[in-house]
């Protein structure tokens, strides 16, 4: 019996020894084979790989919006301890080496890393940070590899959207939200991290920007640690495509600055503007601002409505050229025909003009903005034809831009028109439009009757910059003949040359357009608000061959500025002037009449400001100076030397230190500030600070100043300020 007992002990001992040897072999000597065996018991899980959201660029390739991914960095302290024991070093020394590596490759200090490593149980995993950038992560991976340090675990944590231009184009670009929801059938994941567009371009093109999730197989042991084994499968994520807009950020900035100035000066609640290339339909600027935007959090501004696309308003007299166009097209009126204007009764309603004009030609009807004249021509056109004209020009429907939150406007179906609809619509009442719709319609007139498809996207490109899809200009339809459009172009030029907008005429370029003023409709009713107005101006330049269409709109300007001619039109002029001052603007010189009286621009580079001023004054040029008061050498000029320019076209001199020769002693002369729009008290104080004496004419707000803003103030300078309430 005893011998049998000992035999059994020997047998079981041998079996245990053989089993231990087998386990040693497959775990230590052949770990990958062991991993394969474990795979029978552990089904590989799929770890989600998050795609980077695509960037947004302007028309010139300037980056406006980008994404930065952040990762969570954990350290497996049990792996560090095992490594320390194997290398015969203390845990304290091992932690110090890890902390040193972390501080070397990231913004985390060695002390902070050590503090985290020593928290709680020192044999478990510990989170070091969840804000490790991609660049830092790459450095950390390489550093741990070089130092042969174990225990680093990293996982995607979050993604941040970077808007490099602050509030510039904020309402257009929109915003994103951070969420962990949804379901991906590829990875069988019910909770996915995602940045989703919630408004603006971010929302409109969310699918293009989002990309596709990836995944990789992982196997975890009973403790939740990864088990290495071969033949793992994975699918790389596809990063989102990059959007290239048609927006020119230089023009966008000009427009927004003018609008900010306008809402403050005119006391408006909001302002909006569109700049469009009529030949292509490309939107060069799309801006909407309120008087709060500049002071608010940019993240908040980005969530607000895109005013030119979403805000509806009655366009007033800006629709008169559009209403008259079919009468010209179908030869329902002769160019020299005179139509009695001033007062016109339709049933119980009476249409009146601001003046009792008497007989007016079609040209005069537009130039003087006669309600009666355009209403009578609308009668000749007829309900059906006028309705079709409005529809063909895009009113009552969303534009092809299809921007998030874009409005279709309000335009009643023909069967719902009453006996007065034809007349009221002809001068821009009983219809609501967006600035995008108005810009597209005026672009059709500027483009010889071709209704171009409005576009804000130039192309999509992948993460490597390879072209995915480009969007070429497209003609939607021919809405009128070129002859009729050319006639209307001459009419709206007369509005500026001899009509209701002569105060925005510019000697160095021809512009045209139409003012609009409309009482605000009470929402949900057919009535109007007393004392609340919308002010609009729709125009284009240069008239010989229009290159840009500009629509400017103000919501509820103060009573004095309620007319489009008093607020929107001056802002249009400022936008045009600033665009023409852009160094890369190719529009000037354009007008042949001006070229006949133009002068060659002299070369002023490296000239002292004293000599440059003397040269410009000799030819009678207007000019302004940019740069610090301490600078006294011309380092750049616009227009460039040799370009033909009308002497009334303002010249810009940029001052600094010359690279070719030492700067001369500063003349210490002040620069004349822009005082227009300031209160009298503020203007006098500002002028006093600059050392320029002033003479006051009137009282209230400064409307005009005799010295050009940006010009040098000499010892004999006196600025006459004209003010009014």
ZANUZA-814795 format. One record per residue (C-alpha): residue in one letter; x, y, z. Coordinates in steps of 0.2 Angstrom, whole numbers. Example, Ala and Ser with C-alpha at 12.3 -4.5 7.8 and 13.67 -1.06 7.14 Angstrom:
2
SITE  r      x      y      z
SITE  A     62    -22     39
SITE  S     68     -5     36
! end
This chain:
725
SITE  r      x      y      z
SITE  X      0      0      0
SITE  X     14     12      5
SITE  X     23      8    -11
SITE  X      8     12    -21
SITE  X      5     28    -12
SITE  X     23     34    -16
SITE  X     21     29    -34
SITE  X      6     40    -36
SITE  X     15     54    -28
SITE  X     29     52    -41
SITE  X     17     51    -55
SITE  X      8     66    -50
SITE  X     24     75    -47
SITE  X     31     71    -64
SITE  X     14     76    -72
SITE  X     15     93    -63
SITE  X     33     96    -68
SITE  X     29     92    -86
SITE  X     14    104    -86
SITE  X     24    117    -78
SITE  X     38    115    -92
SITE  X     24    116   -105
SITE  X     17    132    -98
SITE  X     35    139    -97
SITE  X     38    135   -115
SITE  X     22    142   -122
SITE  X     22    158   -111
SITE  X     40    162   -110
SITE  X     48    154   -125
SITE  X     34    155   -137
SITE  X     22    169   -131
SITE  X     14    172   -148
SITE  X      9    154   -149
SITE  X      2    156   -131
SITE  X     -7    171   -137
SITE  X    -15    161   -151
SITE  X    -21    148   -138
SITE  X    -28    162   -127
SITE  X    -37    169   -142
SITE  X    -48    153   -141
SITE  X    -55    160   -125
SITE  X    -54    178   -128
SITE  X    -63    186   -143
SITE  X    -53    201   -150
SITE  X    -62    218   -146
SITE  X    -62    232   -158
SITE  X    -54    249   -152
SITE  X    -61    264   -161
SITE  X    -49    275   -171
SITE  X    -56    293   -172
SITE  X    -54    303   -189
SITE  X    -47    320   -189
SITE  X    -61    333   -194
SITE  X    -56    342   -210
SITE  X    -50    360   -211
SITE  X    -58    375   -219
SITE  X    -48    386   -230
SITE  X    -51    403   -239
SITE  X    -50    406   -258
SITE  X    -32    409   -257
SITE  X    -27    394   -246
SITE  X    -27    403   -229
SITE  X    -31    391   -215
SITE  X    -47    397   -206
SITE  X    -52    382   -196
SITE  X    -42    366   -191
SITE  X    -43    352   -178
SITE  X    -31    347   -164
SITE  X    -32    329   -157
SITE  X    -28    326   -138
SITE  X    -24    310   -130
SITE  X    -25    302   -113
SITE  X     -8    296   -106
SITE  X     -8    282    -93
SITE  X      6    273    -86
SITE  X      5    255    -80
SITE  X     15    255    -64
SITE  X     15    236    -62
SITE  X     25    235    -79
SITE  X     37    249    -72
SITE  X     40    239    -56
SITE  X     43    223    -66
SITE  X     55    232    -77
SITE  X     64    239    -62
SITE  X     66    222    -53
SITE  X     73    215    -69
SITE  X     86    229    -71
SITE  X     90    229    -52
SITE  X     84    247    -49
SITE  X     72    254    -36
SITE  X     54    259    -39
SITE  X     59    277    -35
SITE  X     72    278    -48
SITE  X     61    269    -61
SITE  X     47    282    -58
SITE  X     60    296    -59
SITE  X     66    290    -76
SITE  X     48    289    -83
SITE  X     44    306    -76
SITE  X     60    313    -84
SITE  X     54    306   -101
SITE  X     37    313    -99
SITE  X     43    331    -95
SITE  X     56    330   -109
SITE  X     42    327   -122
SITE  X     27    336   -116
SITE  X     22    352   -106
SITE  X     20    341    -90
SITE  X     34    345    -77
SITE  X     44    331    -70
SITE  X     37    336    -53
SITE  X     19    335    -59
SITE  X     22    318    -67
SITE  X     30    311    -51
SITE  X     16    317    -41
SITE  X      4    307    -52
SITE  X     15    292    -52
SITE  X     15    291    -33
SITE  X     -4    293    -31
SITE  X    -14    278    -23
SITE  X     -9    260    -27
SITE  X      8    260    -35
SITE  X      5    244    -44
SITE  X    -10    250    -54
SITE  X    -12    260    -70
SITE  X    -13    279    -67
SITE  X    -18    293    -78
SITE  X     -5    306    -81
SITE  X    -15    318    -92
SITE  X    -29    319   -105
SITE  X    -22    334   -114
SITE  X     -7    326   -124
SITE  X     -6    333   -141
SITE  X     -2    323   -157
SITE  X     16    330   -158
SITE  X     19    327   -139
SITE  X     13    309   -141
SITE  X     24    305   -156
SITE  X     39    312   -146
SITE  X     34    301   -130
SITE  X     32    285   -140
SITE  X     50    288   -148
SITE  X     57    293   -131
SITE  X     50    277   -122
SITE  X     56    267   -136
SITE  X     74    274   -135
SITE  X     75    273   -116
SITE  X     67    255   -117
SITE  X     54    261   -104
SITE  X     38    250   -103
SITE  X     21    254    -97
SITE  X     15    268   -108
SITE  X     -3    267   -113
SITE  X    -12    280   -124
SITE  X    -29    282   -130
SITE  X    -39    296   -140
SITE  X    -47    308   -127
SITE  X    -54    323   -137
SITE  X    -53    335   -152
SITE  X    -53    353   -152
SITE  X    -58    365   -166
SITE  X    -46    380   -169
SITE  X    -53    395   -177
SITE  X    -37    405   -182
SITE  X    -46    421   -186
SITE  X    -56    424   -170
SITE  X    -73    431   -174
SITE  X    -69    435   -193
SITE  X    -82    426   -203
SITE  X    -88    418   -186
SITE  X   -107    417   -191
SITE  X   -102    410   -208
SITE  X    -90    396   -202
SITE  X   -102    391   -188
SITE  X    -98    380   -173
SITE  X    -97    361   -168
SITE  X   -102    352   -153
SITE  X    -93    338   -144
SITE  X   -103    322   -142
SITE  X   -101    303   -138
SITE  X   -116    295   -146
SITE  X   -122    286   -161
SITE  X   -119    269   -168
SITE  X   -106    263   -180
SITE  X   -111    246   -188
SITE  X    -93    243   -193
SITE  X    -86    243   -176
SITE  X   -102    238   -167
SITE  X   -100    253   -156
SITE  X   -115    261   -148
SITE  X   -105    276   -141
SITE  X    -94    286   -153
SITE  X    -84    302   -150
SITE  X    -88    315   -163
SITE  X    -87    333   -167
SITE  X   -103    338   -176
SITE  X   -107    354   -185
SITE  X   -122    363   -177
SITE  X   -122    379   -188
SITE  X   -114    388   -202
SITE  X   -103    379   -214
SITE  X    -98    367   -201
SITE  X   -116    360   -201
SITE  X   -119    362   -220
SITE  X   -104    352   -224
SITE  X   -103    341   -209
SITE  X   -102    325   -219
SITE  X    -88    331   -229
SITE  X    -78    337   -214
SITE  X    -81    322   -203
SITE  X    -72    308   -211
SITE  X    -74    289   -207
SITE  X    -70    280   -191
SITE  X    -57    266   -191
SITE  X    -53    252   -179
SITE  X    -41    239   -173
SITE  X    -42    223   -164
SITE  X    -35    221   -146
SITE  X    -36    207   -134
SITE  X    -36    210   -115
SITE  X    -32    198   -101
SITE  X    -42    195    -86
SITE  X    -34    211    -78
SITE  X    -39    222    -93
SITE  X    -21    223   -100
SITE  X    -17    220   -118
SITE  X    -11    204   -123
SITE  X      1    204   -138
SITE  X     -2    192   -152
SITE  X      0    192   -171
SITE  X    -12    193   -185
SITE  X    -22    207   -178
SITE  X    -33    216   -190
SITE  X    -36    235   -192
SITE  X    -44    248   -203
SITE  X    -36    265   -203
SITE  X    -48    280   -201
SITE  X    -51    291   -215
SITE  X    -49    309   -210
SITE  X    -62    322   -215
SITE  X    -59    331   -232
SITE  X    -54    349   -232
SITE  X    -65    363   -238
SITE  X    -59    377   -249
SITE  X    -71    392   -249
SITE  X    -74    405   -262
SITE  X    -72    418   -248
SITE  X    -58    431   -249
SITE  X    -54    434   -230
SITE  X    -46    451   -235
SITE  X    -63    456   -242
SITE  X    -72    448   -228
SITE  X    -63    458   -215
SITE  X    -66    474   -225
SITE  X    -85    471   -225
SITE  X    -86    466   -207
SITE  X    -76    481   -201
SITE  X    -88    492   -211
SITE  X   -103    484   -204
SITE  X    -96    485   -186
SITE  X    -94    504   -189
SITE  X   -111    505   -197
SITE  X   -121    497   -183
SITE  X   -113    508   -170
SITE  X   -114    524   -180
SITE  X   -132    521   -187
SITE  X   -138    513   -171
SITE  X   -144    497   -180
SITE  X   -148    481   -171
SITE  X   -139    471   -185
SITE  X   -130    473   -201
SITE  X   -127    461   -216
SITE  X   -118    461   -232
SITE  X   -114    450   -247
SITE  X   -100    453   -260
SITE  X   -102    442   -275
SITE  X    -93    439   -292
SITE  X   -107    441   -304
SITE  X    -98    432   -318
SITE  X    -96    416   -308
SITE  X   -108    417   -294
SITE  X    -94    415   -281
SITE  X    -97    423   -264
SITE  X    -82    433   -260
SITE  X    -88    439   -243
SITE  X   -104    434   -232
SITE  X   -105    444   -216
SITE  X   -117    447   -203
SITE  X   -114    457   -187
SITE  X   -123    464   -172
SITE  X   -116    478   -160
SITE  X   -113    464   -147
SITE  X   -102    452   -157
SITE  X    -85    461   -155
SITE  X    -86    460   -136
SITE  X    -94    443   -134
SITE  X    -85    426   -133
SITE  X    -81    421   -151
SITE  X    -88    403   -147
SITE  X   -105    412   -144
SITE  X   -104    422   -159
SITE  X   -101    407   -170
SITE  X   -118    400   -165
SITE  X   -128    415   -170
SITE  X   -138    416   -186
SITE  X   -129    419   -202
SITE  X   -138    436   -206
SITE  X   -136    437   -225
SITE  X   -143    420   -227
SITE  X   -156    419   -213
SITE  X   -163    436   -210
SITE  X   -178    441   -221
SITE  X   -183    459   -224
SITE  X   -194    469   -236
SITE  X   -181    475   -249
SITE  X   -191    491   -253
SITE  X   -185    501   -269
SITE  X   -170    489   -272
SITE  X   -183    478   -281
SITE  X   -188    492   -294
SITE  X   -175    488   -306
SITE  X   -180    470   -306
SITE  X   -198    474   -308
SITE  X   -195    485   -323
SITE  X   -183    472   -331
SITE  X   -197    462   -340
SITE  X   -205    478   -347
SITE  X   -189    482   -355
SITE  X   -186    464   -360
SITE  X   -203    463   -369
SITE  X   -203    481   -376
SITE  X   -218    486   -366
SITE  X   -211    503   -363
SITE  X   -201    515   -375
SITE  X   -184    522   -368
SITE  X   -190    540   -371
SITE  X   -208    537   -366
SITE  X   -215    548   -352
SITE  X   -226    541   -338
SITE  X   -236    552   -327
SITE  X   -229    550   -309
SITE  X   -232    557   -292
SITE  X   -249    549   -287
SITE  X   -259    534   -292
SITE  X   -275    527   -285
SITE  X   -279    509   -286
SITE  X   -297    506   -279
SITE  X   -296    512   -261
SITE  X   -277    513   -260
SITE  X   -266    527   -266
SITE  X   -248    525   -272
SITE  X   -238    541   -269
SITE  X   -220    547   -273
SITE  X   -209    557   -262
SITE  X   -212    571   -274
SITE  X   -224    576   -287
SITE  X   -213    572   -301
SITE  X   -225    573   -316
SITE  X   -220    564   -332
SITE  X   -204    553   -330
SITE  X   -195    542   -343
SITE  X   -190    524   -337
SITE  X   -173    530   -333
SITE  X   -179    544   -322
SITE  X   -191    532   -314
SITE  X   -176    522   -307
SITE  X   -165    537   -304
SITE  X   -178    546   -294
SITE  X   -186    530   -287
SITE  X   -204    533   -292
SITE  X   -216    520   -284
SITE  X   -230    526   -296
SITE  X   -219    524   -312
SITE  X   -214    506   -308
SITE  X   -231    501   -302
SITE  X   -238    507   -319
SITE  X   -225    497   -329
SITE  X   -229    482   -318
SITE  X   -247    483   -324
SITE  X   -241    482   -342
SITE  X   -230    467   -338
SITE  X   -244    458   -330
SITE  X   -246    447   -314
SITE  X   -240    431   -322
SITE  X   -225    438   -331
SITE  X   -219    447   -316
SITE  X   -222    432   -305
SITE  X   -211    421   -317
SITE  X   -198    435   -317
SITE  X   -196    434   -298
SITE  X   -196    415   -297
SITE  X   -183    414   -311
SITE  X   -172    426   -301
SITE  X   -173    415   -285
SITE  X   -185    424   -274
SITE  X   -196    413   -263
SITE  X   -184    399   -263
SITE  X   -167    395   -254
SITE  X   -152    398   -265
SITE  X   -140    385   -271
SITE  X   -129    389   -257
SITE  X   -140    379   -246
SITE  X   -132    385   -230
SITE  X   -138    379   -213
SITE  X   -152    390   -207
SITE  X   -154    398   -224
SITE  X   -171    406   -227
SITE  X   -182    405   -243
SITE  X   -189    422   -240
SITE  X   -208    425   -241
SITE  X   -216    427   -258
SITE  X   -234    423   -261
SITE  X   -240    410   -274
SITE  X   -248    418   -289
SITE  X   -265    411   -284
SITE  X   -264    420   -267
SITE  X   -261    438   -275
SITE  X   -275    451   -272
SITE  X   -279    466   -283
SITE  X   -265    476   -275
SITE  X   -251    463   -274
SITE  X   -244    467   -292
SITE  X   -242    485   -287
SITE  X   -235    483   -270
SITE  X   -222    469   -276
SITE  X   -216    481   -289
SITE  X   -208    493   -277
SITE  X   -203    479   -264
SITE  X   -217    477   -252
SITE  X   -227    462   -248
SITE  X   -212    451   -251
SITE  X   -197    447   -240
SITE  X   -180    442   -246
SITE  X   -162    438   -240
SITE  X   -147    447   -244
SITE  X   -140    432   -254
SITE  X   -156    432   -265
SITE  X   -154    450   -268
SITE  X   -136    449   -273
SITE  X   -139    434   -284
SITE  X   -153    444   -293
SITE  X   -142    459   -296
SITE  X   -128    448   -302
SITE  X   -139    441   -316
SITE  X   -142    459   -321
SITE  X   -124    463   -320
SITE  X   -120    447   -330
SITE  X   -131    450   -345
SITE  X   -146    441   -339
SITE  X   -137    425   -334
SITE  X   -142    418   -317
SITE  X   -127    410   -310
SITE  X   -127    397   -297
SITE  X   -122    405   -281
SITE  X   -107    395   -273
SITE  X    -97    397   -258
SITE  X    -87    381   -260
SITE  X    -72    380   -272
SITE  X    -67    362   -269
SITE  X    -64    347   -258
SITE  X    -47    340   -255
SITE  X    -41    325   -245
SITE  X    -29    325   -230
SITE  X    -14    324   -242
SITE  X    -20    339   -252
SITE  X    -26    329   -267
SITE  X    -42    336   -276
SITE  X    -58    326   -273
SITE  X    -70    337   -281
SITE  X    -70    355   -288
SITE  X    -85    366   -292
SITE  X    -85    376   -308
SITE  X    -96    391   -311
SITE  X   -113    385   -318
SITE  X   -127    395   -327
SITE  X   -144    391   -319
SITE  X   -154    399   -333
SITE  X   -156    415   -344
SITE  X   -168    427   -335
SITE  X   -167    441   -347
SITE  X   -159    447   -363
SITE  X   -142    456   -362
SITE  X   -149    471   -371
SITE  X   -162    473   -357
SITE  X   -149    471   -344
SITE  X   -137    483   -351
SITE  X   -151    496   -352
SITE  X   -155    493   -333
SITE  X   -136    495   -329
SITE  X   -136    512   -337
SITE  X   -152    516   -326
SITE  X   -144    511   -310
SITE  X   -128    520   -314
SITE  X   -139    536   -315
SITE  X   -145    533   -298
SITE  X   -128    536   -292
SITE  X   -123    549   -305
SITE  X   -139    560   -305
SITE  X   -152    551   -294
SITE  X   -155    547   -275
SITE  X   -137    541   -272
SITE  X   -126    555   -279
SITE  X   -117    557   -262
SITE  X   -108    540   -265
SITE  X   -102    544   -282
SITE  X    -83    541   -284
SITE  X    -73    550   -297
SITE  X    -60    536   -299
SITE  X    -73    522   -303
SITE  X    -90    520   -310
SITE  X   -103    513   -298
SITE  X   -122    509   -299
SITE  X   -135    503   -288
SITE  X   -152    506   -279
SITE  X   -157    512   -262
SITE  X   -171    504   -252
SITE  X   -180    509   -237
SITE  X   -195    499   -230
SITE  X   -205    499   -214
SITE  X   -203    482   -204
SITE  X   -217    470   -206
SITE  X   -225    465   -189
SITE  X   -222    446   -189
SITE  X   -237    436   -192
SITE  X   -248    450   -198
SITE  X   -250    461   -214
SITE  X   -246    477   -204
SITE  X   -231    487   -202
SITE  X   -221    493   -187
SITE  X   -222    512   -184
SITE  X   -204    519   -183
SITE  X   -195    503   -187
SITE  X   -186    502   -204
SITE  X   -174    491   -214
SITE  X   -161    501   -224
SITE  X   -154    492   -240
SITE  X   -142    496   -254
SITE  X   -139    484   -269
SITE  X   -125    490   -281
SITE  X   -110    485   -292
SITE  X    -94    491   -299
SITE  X    -86    496   -311
SITE  X   -102    498   -322
SITE  X    -92    496   -339
SITE  X    -90    478   -334
SITE  X    -96    474   -317
SITE  X    -84    463   -307
SITE  X    -92    464   -290
SITE  X   -110    465   -283
SITE  X   -112    472   -266
SITE  X   -128    471   -255
SITE  X   -128    480   -238
SITE  X   -142    479   -226
SITE  X   -146    487   -209
SITE  X   -160    481   -197
SITE  X   -168    495   -187
SITE  X   -156    509   -189
SITE  X   -160    525   -179
SITE  X   -173    537   -186
SITE  X   -161    548   -194
SITE  X   -152    534   -204
SITE  X   -168    524   -208
SITE  X   -166    528   -226
SITE  X   -155    516   -237
SITE  X   -147    532   -244
SITE  X   -141    538   -227
SITE  X   -134    521   -220
SITE  X   -133    507   -232
SITE  X   -127    517   -247
SITE  X   -112    525   -237
SITE  X   -107    508   -231
SITE  X   -107    502   -249
SITE  X    -95    516   -254
SITE  X    -83    512   -239
SITE  X    -83    493   -244
SITE  X    -79    498   -263
SITE  X    -66    510   -258
SITE  X    -57    498   -246
SITE  X    -58    484   -259
SITE  X    -50    495   -272
SITE  X    -36    499   -259
SITE  X    -31    481   -258
SITE  X    -14    478   -264
SITE  X    -19    464   -276
SITE  X    -35    472   -282
SITE  X    -34    472   -301
SITE  X    -50    482   -305
SITE  X    -42    500   -305
SITE  X    -39    508   -317
SITE  X    -54    503   -327
SITE  X    -64    518   -332
SITE  X    -58    524   -349
SITE  X    -64    542   -345
SITE  X    -53    543   -330
SITE  X    -38    535   -339
SITE  X    -38    550   -351
SITE  X    -35    562   -337
SITE  X    -24    551   -326
SITE  X     -6    553   -320
SITE  X      8    541   -319
SITE  X     11    536   -301
SITE  X     29    542   -296
SITE  X     41    530   -287
SITE  X     41    535   -269
SITE  X     50    520   -261
SITE  X     65    524   -249
SITE  X     60    543   -251
SITE  X     58    553   -235
SITE  X     40    556   -230
SITE  X     44    575   -232
SITE  X     50    573   -250
SITE  X     36    561   -254
SITE  X     23    573   -248
SITE  X     31    587   -258
SITE  X     30    576   -274
SITE  X     12    571   -271
SITE  X      7    589   -267
SITE  X     15    595   -283
SITE  X      3    585   -293
SITE  X    -12    588   -282
SITE  X    -14    570   -276
SITE  X    -24    565   -261
SITE  X    -15    553   -249
SITE  X    -15    545   -232
SITE  X      0    538   -222
SITE  X      1    522   -213
SITE  X     14    517   -200
SITE  X     21    523   -183
SITE  X     24    542   -181
SITE  X     42    539   -177
SITE  X     45    532   -195
SITE  X     50    544   -209
SITE  X     54    533   -224
SITE  X     42    527   -237
SITE  X     44    508   -238
SITE  X     29    504   -248
SITE  X     15    513   -259
SITE  X     -1    510   -267
SITE  X     -4    511   -281
SITE  X     13    505   -287
SITE  X     25    516   -297
SITE  X     21    518   -315
SITE  X      2    514   -313
SITE  X     -9    527   -321
SITE  X    -21    534   -308
SITE  X    -33    548   -307
SITE  X    -27    562   -296
SITE  X    -42    561   -285
SITE  X    -39    543   -281
SITE  X    -32    543   -263
SITE  X    -14    537   -262
SITE  X     -7    526   -248
SITE  X     10    528   -241
SITE  X     17    515   -229
SITE  X     31    521   -218
SITE  X     45    512   -209
SITE  X     64    509   -208
SITE  X     72    508   -225
SITE  X     83    492   -228
SITE  X     92    501   -242
SITE  X     97    517   -232
SITE  X     96    523   -214
SITE  X     80    531   -209
SITE  X     80    550   -208
SITE  X     76    559   -192
SITE  X     57    558   -188
SITE  X     47    574   -192
SITE  X     36    570   -177
SITE  X     21    576   -186
SITE  X      4    569   -181
SITE  X     -8    559   -192
SITE  X    -25    566   -195
SITE  X    -38    554   -187
SITE  X    -55    550   -194
SITE  X    -68    560   -184
SITE  X    -83    557   -194
SITE  X    -97    549   -184
SITE  X    -90    555   -167
SITE  X    -99    566   -155
SITE  X    -93    584   -156
SITE  X    -85    582   -138
SITE  X    -76    567   -143
SITE  X    -70    574   -159
SITE  X    -63    590   -151
SITE  X    -54    579   -138
SITE  X    -46    568   -151
SITE  X    -41    582   -162
SITE  X    -33    591   -147
SITE  X    -23    575   -142
SITE  X    -16    575   -160
SITE  X    -12    594   -159
SITE  X    -23    599   -173
SITE  X    -34    615   -171
SITE  X    -52    613   -177
SITE  X    -66    625   -182
SITE  X    -84    619   -178
SITE  X    -99    621   -190
SITE  X   -115    616   -182
SITE  X   -118    604   -167
SITE  X   -121    585   -164
SITE  X   -112    572   -173
SITE  X    -97    575   -185
SITE  X   -103    572   -203
SITE  X    -88    579   -213
SITE  X    -70    585   -210
SITE  X    -60    596   -221
SITE  X    -43    586   -218
SITE  X    -42    569   -226
SITE  X    -40    555   -213
SITE  X    -22    548   -213
SITE  X    -15    565   -220
SITE  X      0    573   -211
SITE  X     -4    587   -199
SITE  X      8    602   -201
SITE  X     10    617   -190
SITE  X     -3    627   -201
SITE  X    -16    614   -202
SITE  X    -34    618   -197
SITE  X    -48    605   -198
SITE  X    -65    611   -201
SITE  X    -78    600   -194
SITE  X    -96    600   -199
SITE  X   -109    593   -187
SITE  X   -127    590   -186
SITE  X   -140    582   -175
! end
